[in-house]
Amino acid sequence: MQAKTWDHTEELIIQCDPGCRGVVIFGLDAPKEVLKVGFAAAKGESIVKGFAVGRTLFGKASLKWLANEIDDRALILQIKTNFHNLINDWRQREKQDEEYILIL
């Protein structure tokens, strides 16, 4: 979502569900570049608490592994690299002194 949309979402949640403690950005198999843009758009939005990904981390690597194009070690390395890259992208949002939630 765009930053303006996050503002509207937060207003709607406050108005309709004041007990809501926040939202997480779902990856939905999006490329990491798309998630990075989404993370940046959510920068500074107090309603955004974290992100939930899975297929973005292991989707392409798993297909290569299942096709015997890579071995176990390469699979683990690719997933690990994807994970670290997403964590870095999230942290680059420059939300200081806030906790975040990561769901795999």
Backbone as ProteinMPNN parsed JSONL, in Angstrom:
{"seq_chain_A": "MQAKTWDHTEELIIQCDPGCRGVVIFGLDAPKEVLKVGFAAAKGESIVKGFAVGRTLFGKASLKWLANEIDDRALILQIKTNFHNLINDWRQREKQDEEYILIL", "coords_chain_A": {"N_chain_A": [[0.846, -1.188, 0.0], [0.324, 2.303, -0.469], [1.788, 5.161, 1.212], [-0.181, 7.086, 1.868], [-2.458, 5.522, 1.845], [-1.986, 3.901, 4.041], [-2.295, 5.779, 6.067], [-5.06, 6.312, 5.87], [-6.014, 3.768, 6.432], [-5.191, 3.427, 9.08], [-6.731, 5.433, 10.324], [-9.307, 4.421, 9.833], [-9.207, 1.984, 11.244], [-8.855, 2.925, 13.872], [-11.258, 4.262, 14.184], [-13.224, 2.247, 13.736], [-12.399, -0.096, 15.024], [-11.137, 0.189, 17.748], [-9.806, -1.448, 19.513], [-7.951, -2.85, 18.125], [-4.651, -3.91, 17.822], [-2.75, -3.542, 15.921], [-1.345, -4.046, 12.599], [0.053, -6.388, 10.24], [2.266, -6.584, 7.482], [1.643, -8.61, 4.774], [3.448, -10.897, 2.813], [2.66, -12.481, 0.579], [3.875, -13.946, -1.479], [5.28, -12.048, -2.858], [7.879, -10.429, -4.746], [11.075, -9.589, -3.296], [11.796, -6.964, -3.838], [9.401, -5.645, -4.214], [8.286, -5.913, -1.678], [10.129, -4.381, -0.253], [9.57, -1.786, -1.163], [6.977, -1.609, -0.184], [7.491, -1.776, 2.578], [8.86, 0.631, 2.945], [6.826, 2.45, 2.342], [5.214, 2.114, 4.527], [6.601, 3.266, 6.514], [6.993, 4.871, 9.587], [4.346, 4.584, 10.276], [2.316, 4.007, 12.87], [0.496, 1.979, 13.214], [1.4, -0.202, 11.823], [2.978, -3.111, 12.567], [4.728, -5.136, 11.853], [5.876, -7.765, 9.642], [4.822, -10.54, 7.614], [6.062, -13.286, 6.092], [6.84, -15.917, 3.822], [6.767, -17.599, 1.44], [8.198, -15.723, -0.045], [10.663, -15.944, 1.072], [11.397, -18.678, 0.727], [10.285, -19.69, -1.625], [11.205, -19.583, -4.515], [13.747, -20.707, -4.202], [13.085, -23.208, -3.156], [11.749, -24.403, -5.306], [13.87, -24.69, -7.106], [15.424, -26.464, -5.628], [13.722, -28.691, -5.441], [13.724, -29.407, -8.099], [16.166, -30.476, -8.333], [18.191, -28.703, -8.961], [19.703, -27.311, -7.203], [21.542, -28.061, -4.203], [21.017, -29.234, -0.768], [22.516, -27.574, 0.913], [22.826, -25.213, -0.636], [20.157, -24.471, -0.85], [19.527, -23.845, 1.845], [21.298, -21.709, 2.232], [20.345, -19.83, 0.351], [17.759, -19.305, 1.369], [18.431, -18.314, 3.893], [19.882, -16.011, 3.133], [17.864, -14.554, 1.821], [16.179, -14.107, 4.011], [17.807, -12.534, 5.732], [18.179, -10.311, 4.06], [15.555, -9.293, 3.861], [15.065, -8.617, 6.536], [16.967, -6.586, 6.825], [15.919, -4.745, 4.949], [13.512, -4.14, 6.216], [14.433, -2.932, 8.583], [15.646, -0.67, 7.556], [13.697, 1.145, 7.335], [13.858, 2.941, 9.304], [12.539, 3.158, 11.756], [12.884, 4.006, 14.811], [13.54, 2.757, 18.081], [11.287, 1.091, 18.311], [9.425, -1.869, 18.71], [9.288, -4.795, 16.68], [7.455, -7.205, 14.798], [7.944, -10.387, 13.503], [6.803, -12.79, 11.412], [7.004, -16.037, 10.312]], "CA_chain_A": [[0.0, 0.0, 0.0], [1.033, 3.576, -0.452], [1.788, 5.812, 2.532], [-1.481, 7.722, 2.083], [-3.41, 4.453, 2.145], [-1.752, 3.499, 5.42], [-2.928, 6.797, 6.917], [-6.506, 6.061, 5.853], [-6.246, 2.495, 7.12], [-5.068, 3.669, 10.515], [-7.92, 6.188, 10.743], [-10.444, 3.499, 9.802], [-9.071, 1.046, 12.354], [-9.113, 3.665, 15.117], [-12.684, 4.573, 14.226], [-14.097, 1.066, 13.731], [-11.908, -1.171, 15.879], [-10.115, 0.791, 18.598], [-9.089, -2.484, 20.24], [-6.94, -3.443, 17.247], [-3.302, -3.582, 18.3], [-1.873, -3.282, 14.794], [-1.428, -4.899, 11.41], [1.314, -6.832, 9.663], [2.31, -6.625, 6.023], [1.777, -9.978, 4.294], [4.258, -10.976, 1.605], [1.856, -13.045, -0.509], [4.786, -14.401, -2.533], [5.789, -10.89, -3.596], [9.338, -10.317, -4.811], [11.606, -8.772, -2.209], [11.815, -5.567, -4.259], [8.052, -5.131, -3.963], [8.163, -5.79, -0.223], [10.959, -3.256, 0.193], [8.78, -0.582, -1.446], [5.882, -1.623, 0.782], [8.041, -1.444, 3.889], [9.16, 2.067, 2.943], [5.551, 3.174, 2.367], [4.648, 1.987, 5.873], [7.524, 3.912, 7.457], [6.405, 5.852, 10.49], [2.941, 4.281, 10.553], [2.301, 3.301, 14.154], [-0.402, 0.822, 13.137], [2.139, -1.297, 11.202], [3.791, -3.726, 13.608], [5.698, -6.094, 11.346], [5.568, -8.386, 8.362], [4.709, -11.997, 7.592], [6.486, -13.793, 4.789], [7.181, -17.331, 3.77], [7.146, -17.926, 0.06], [9.233, -14.793, -0.497], [11.931, -16.458, 1.566], [11.791, -20.011, 0.282], [9.562, -20.132, -2.819], [12.043, -19.858, -5.688], [14.814, -21.638, -3.807], [12.493, -24.544, -3.002], [11.5, -24.955, -6.643], [15.178, -25.12, -7.628], [15.83, -27.638, -4.859], [12.869, -29.816, -5.854], [14.129, -29.782, -9.459], [17.552, -30.933, -8.21], [19.101, -27.715, -9.529], [20.588, -26.924, -6.105], [21.565, -29.051, -3.123], [20.494, -28.788, 0.523], [23.327, -26.453, 1.413], [22.475, -24.023, -1.422], [18.799, -24.107, -0.443], [19.614, -23.18, 3.152], [21.988, -20.431, 2.042], [19.447, -18.894, -0.335], [16.702, -18.905, 2.307], [19.088, -17.475, 4.902], [20.177, -14.731, 2.504], [16.585, -13.865, 1.633], [15.722, -13.688, 5.333], [18.633, -11.413, 6.187], [17.891, -9.151, 3.207], [14.262, -8.718, 4.257], [15.247, -7.974, 7.84], [17.65, -5.318, 6.562], [14.963, -3.841, 4.299], [12.573, -3.696, 7.256], [15.132, -2.029, 9.496], [15.973, 0.569, 6.855], [12.56, 2.057, 7.446], [14.307, 3.916, 10.296], [11.638, 3.289, 12.899], [13.751, 3.824, 15.96], [12.992, 2.474, 19.404], [10.008, 0.398, 18.274], [9.512, -3.305, 18.544], [8.668, -5.287, 15.461], [7.034, -8.597, 14.828], [8.264, -11.115, 12.293], [6.111, -14.083, 11.396], [7.404, -16.846, 9.159]], "C_chain_A": [[0.882, 1.239, 0.0], [0.893, 4.216, 0.923], [0.432, 6.442, 2.839], [-2.538, 6.681, 2.459], [-3.23, 3.95, 3.569], [-2.396, 4.491, 6.386], [-4.432, 6.566, 7.004], [-6.853, 4.777, 6.597], [-6.184, 2.687, 8.629], [-6.283, 4.425, 11.049], [-9.142, 5.281, 10.828], [-10.39, 2.518, 10.969], [-9.375, 1.74, 13.68], [-10.606, 3.928, 15.28], [-13.543, 3.316, 14.434], [-13.664, -0.046, 14.676], [-10.796, -0.651, 16.786], [-9.324, -0.225, 19.423], [-7.998, -3.16, 19.406], [-5.557, -2.978, 17.687], [-2.317, -3.352, 17.171], [-2.082, -4.263, 13.662], [-0.015, -5.318, 11.006], [1.174, -6.828, 8.143], [2.518, -8.08, 5.619], [2.514, -9.976, 2.964], [3.499, -11.479, 0.393], [2.701, -13.408, -1.725], [5.322, -13.252, -3.392], [7.31, -10.934, -3.668], [9.844, -9.374, -3.727], [11.646, -7.292, -2.576], [10.466, -4.906, -3.995], [7.839, -4.944, -2.461], [8.958, -4.605, 0.303], [10.224, -1.929, -0.031], [7.622, -0.476, -0.456], [6.34, -1.271, 2.188], [8.293, 0.057, 3.993], [7.873, 2.891, 3.017], [4.925, 3.152, 3.754], [5.521, 2.651, 6.932], [6.789, 4.95, 8.294], [4.943, 5.61, 10.825], [2.87, 3.441, 11.822], [1.426, 2.052, 14.131], [0.32, -0.41, 12.574], [3.151, -1.845, 12.205], [4.847, -4.69, 13.083], [5.293, -6.637, 9.996], [5.545, -9.895, 8.496], [5.043, -12.472, 6.189], [6.761, -15.281, 4.905], [7.695, -17.623, 2.382], [8.201, -16.981, -0.491], [10.605, -15.292, -0.065], [12.344, -17.749, 0.867], [11.183, -20.462, -1.041], [10.448, -20.518, -3.992], [13.141, -20.862, -5.368], [14.275, -23.065, -3.696], [12.217, -25.196, -4.351], [12.801, -25.445, -7.283], [15.641, -26.399, -6.934], [15.035, -28.873, -5.288], [13.219, -30.304, -7.259], [15.565, -30.299, -9.499], [18.55, -29.995, -8.897], [20.082, -27.201, -8.476], [20.515, -28.004, -5.028], [21.034, -28.437, -1.822], [21.219, -27.545, 1.028], [22.977, -25.148, 0.68], [21.069, -23.532, -1.071], [18.826, -23.309, 0.856], [20.261, -21.816, 3.01], [21.084, -19.405, 1.366], [18.338, -18.406, 0.595], [17.271, -17.973, 3.375], [19.377, -16.079, 4.339], [18.908, -13.917, 2.298], [16.065, -13.307, 2.958], [16.502, -12.464, 5.818], [18.369, -10.15, 5.356], [16.57, -8.489, 3.587], [14.343, -8.03, 5.616], [15.933, -6.624, 7.651], [16.726, -4.305, 5.913], [13.98, -3.282, 5.317], [13.233, -2.652, 8.159], [15.478, -0.698, 8.84], [14.82, 1.565, 6.869], [12.831, 3.138, 8.485], [13.28, 4.195, 11.39], [12.469, 2.996, 14.136], [12.944, 3.546, 17.221], [11.604, 1.855, 19.369], [10.27, -1.091, 18.118], [8.888, -3.673, 17.211], [8.381, -6.757, 15.617], [7.4, -9.218, 13.491], [7.602, -12.479, 12.397], [6.54, -14.822, 10.155], [6.341, -17.865, 8.866]], "O_chain_A": [[2.038, 1.204, 0.421], [0.003, 3.866, 1.699], [-0.052, 6.337, 3.966], [-3.405, 6.939, 3.294], [-4.207, 3.611, 4.236], [-2.973, 4.095, 7.399], [-5.01, 6.618, 8.09], [-7.859, 4.707, 7.303], [-7.026, 2.171, 9.364], [-6.805, 4.089, 12.113], [-9.919, 5.361, 11.779], [-11.408, 2.251, 11.608], [-10.084, 1.185, 14.519], [-11.147, 3.827, 16.381], [-14.485, 3.335, 15.226], [-14.491, -0.859, 15.087], [-9.634, -1.015, 16.607], [-8.276, 0.113, 19.974], [-7.214, -3.952, 19.93], [-5.332, -1.786, 17.899], [-1.163, -3.004, 17.423], [-2.89, -5.188, 13.755], [0.972, -4.686, 11.382], [0.089, -7.044, 7.604], [3.468, -8.717, 6.074], [2.237, -9.151, 2.092], [3.675, -10.958, -0.708], [2.284, -13.199, -2.864], [5.765, -13.468, -4.52], [7.96, -11.426, -2.745], [9.128, -8.472, -3.293], [11.537, -6.444, -1.69], [10.405, -3.742, -3.598], [7.279, -3.937, -2.027], [8.505, -3.904, 1.207], [10.259, -1.049, 0.829], [7.322, 0.606, 0.048], [5.65, -0.548, 2.907], [7.977, 0.678, 5.008], [7.84, 3.924, 3.686], [4.186, 4.067, 4.117], [5.204, 2.599, 8.121], [6.06, 5.794, 7.771], [4.358, 6.372, 11.594], [3.317, 2.294, 11.839], [1.608, 1.158, 14.958], [-0.103, -1.539, 12.823], [4.062, -1.138, 12.636], [5.779, -5.028, 13.812], [4.471, -6.048, 9.294], [6.178, -10.458, 9.389], [4.382, -12.099, 5.22], [6.895, -15.813, 6.007], [8.884, -17.86, 2.169], [9.018, -17.385, -1.317], [11.595, -15.082, -0.765], [13.496, -17.902, 0.462], [11.54, -21.53, -1.536], [10.438, -21.673, -4.417], [13.429, -21.757, -6.163], [14.942, -24.017, -4.1], [12.426, -26.397, -4.521], [12.824, -26.494, -7.927], [16.181, -27.302, -7.572], [15.594, -29.954, -5.473], [13.032, -31.48, -7.574], [16.116, -30.531, -10.575], [19.609, -30.424, -9.354], [21.162, -26.714, -8.812], [19.547, -28.762, -4.956], [20.651, -27.268, -1.788], [20.6, -26.594, 1.506], [22.847, -24.1, 1.312], [20.822, -22.328, -1.003], [18.227, -22.239, 0.955], [19.8, -20.854, 3.624], [21.059, -18.241, 1.764], [18.016, -17.218, 0.604], [16.657, -16.961, 3.714], [19.135, -15.078, 5.014], [18.886, -12.718, 2.575], [15.574, -12.18, 3.019], [15.911, -11.479, 6.261], [18.341, -9.046, 5.899], [16.478, -7.262, 3.629], [13.746, -6.972, 5.813], [15.525, -5.63, 8.252], [16.74, -3.13, 6.28], [13.652, -2.096, 5.287], [12.642, -1.613, 8.454], [15.589, 0.312, 9.535], [14.981, 2.711, 6.448], [12.116, 4.138, 8.543], [13.167, 5.317, 11.885], [12.719, 1.834, 14.456], [11.827, 4.034, 17.394], [10.815, 2.062, 20.292], [11.23, -1.503, 17.467], [8.055, -2.938, 16.682], [8.972, -7.453, 16.441], [7.174, -8.607, 12.447], [7.819, -13.222, 13.354], [6.448, -14.286, 9.051], [6.481, -18.651, 7.929]]}, "name": "protein", "num_of_chains": 1, "seq": "MQAKTWDHTEELIIQCDPGCRGVVIFGLDAPKEVLKVGFAAAKGESIVKGFAVGRTLFGKASLKWLANEIDDRALILQIKTNFHNLINDWRQREKQDEEYILIL"}
